[in-house]
Amino acid sequence: MGRAPMSEPPATAVERRHYLGPWRIDVTVRPGVPVPTSAASLARAAAAALDVIGAPRPASLGLILSNDRELAALNAEHMAETGPTDVLSFPLLPPEAFARRVWTRTSPGAEFKLPPGRRIHLGDIVISVQRATAQARAGRGGQTRDVRWSASDELRLLVTHGVLHVCGWDHATPKEEAAMRTLEQRLLKAGQ
């Protein structure tokens, strides 16, 4: 993918809802955070992952594009870790709520019966655009930290990674990590 120009950082938070099939992706860009790609492309990456994962539908997901300062504070508060990280996920449903399918588009996920116009909220993902951009520029992109690609590609990876975490995936064991990395790569290739 080519390098997208950085957008001007918003003076106030910018919030946009993206409706993509059964998904509503609520993208919030924090004030002062320049984003090197469109919020719509990141919403599409999130929706593609939700489709493949078999997330309950219809559903919404929050995607917050922020900076190292906010991620450091969240990392300390929720993970007891010092310093910023690139992405944190805050799932609201247990892992059992998600059908564990790998790379199929034909079978629908669990159908939740809700009143018309209502969606279940799956959770939120917070990404440091600052960290993603620095990782991409330094050639430390990808989950292996050795991929040279654009900041846009790094953000798409972090969105995909965050969605998988919201949907109950983890990488605590080598087997889990291999499965998660394989699915991430398939989703990224499909989204090109």
C-alpha positions, 0 to 999 in steps of 0.5 A: 500500500502507498503512503497516505498523507497525515490528516490534520490533527483534530482540535476536538475529538472527532467521532464517526459511526461507520455502518458496515453490514451488521456492524457499527464501528464507532471511531473516535480520534482524540484531539491532536492525533494525526491519523495517516489513513481514513477512519473508514478504512480502519472501520472496514478492517474491524468489520472484516475481522468481526465477520471472520470471527463470527461475532454476535450480530448485530453489534457495535465496536468502539475504536479510539485513536489516541496517543502514547500518553493515554495508552501509558495511563491505560496500560498502567491502570489495566495491565499494571505495566509501565509505559505506553503500548500500541493497542489495548482491547476492552472486551465486554463479552466472554470468549464463549460468545464468539464462534471460533471459526477460521477464515470463512465468510459463509456461515453467520455468527451467533444471532442475538435477538434484540429489539429493532435498531439495537446492537450489542456492544462488543467492547472497545479498542484503543490504539496509539497512532503515535506508537504505530507510526513510530513502529512503522517508520523504524521498520519495527512493524508487524507483530514480529517487530521486523516488518517495514510497511506504512503507518496505515498498514500498521494501524490496520494490523493493530485494529485487526489484533484488537478485534481478535482480542475483543472476540476472545483470542489471545496469544499467551501460548505458542499455539494460540499465538501461531493461530492468531498471527495466521488469522491476522495475516490472512485478514490483512492480505484480504483487505489489500 
